[in-house]
Amino acid sequence: MYAVVEIKGKQYRAEKGAALRVDRMEGETGSAVTLDSVLMLSGDKVSVGAPYVKGASVKAVIQEHNKGDKIIVFKYKSKKNYRRTQGHRQCYTVLKIEDVVGA
């Protein structure tokens, strides 16, 4: 059984026992999180929400907060002596899916 969950505007497939890497969320490491915005629930039969499935939720635990690899943003215009370099590291949270609760 799995569910498609919306977290901060992005969709993720949540399965029991899986680890999800999502954008940074509020909360301490080890705290429980309930995700109520379930878009689709798959099991014996498939339930699709409009926009969310009523009564369905996903229970997860925050494992860690981390930063991703550094990416380099380089802007360049030829023949104009325009060059800009900037680095970026995205913050993310790792969630451990404990249970998928269906209606």
C-alpha positions, 0 to 999 in steps of 0.5 A, a space after each residue: 500500500 502506498 500513497 501520493 502525498 503533497 508536501 510544500 507544493 511537491 508530490 512524493 510517493 510514500 510507502 511504509 518503511 521508505 525514506 523521503 527527502 523533502 524540502 526543509 520542514 519545521 520540527 525537531 529530529 525524532 518528532 512525529 509528523 502527520 501528513 493529511 494532504 493525500 492525493 492518491 491512495 493505492 491498496 486493494 483499490 485505488 482512491 483518487 482525491 478531489 483534491 485530497 482523499 478524505 480520512 487518509 493520512 501518512 504518519 512519518 518521523 523526522 530523521 534528520 535535517 541536512 543540506 544538499 550538494 553545492 551547485 554553481 550558478 554562473 551567468 555569462 553574456 558574451 562580448 559584454 564582460 558580464 560574469 556572475 558566479 553564485 553557489 547554492 546549497 538546498 536545505 532538506 529534511 529526511 522523513 521516515 514513513 511509519 504508516 499509511 492510513 487509509 479511509 
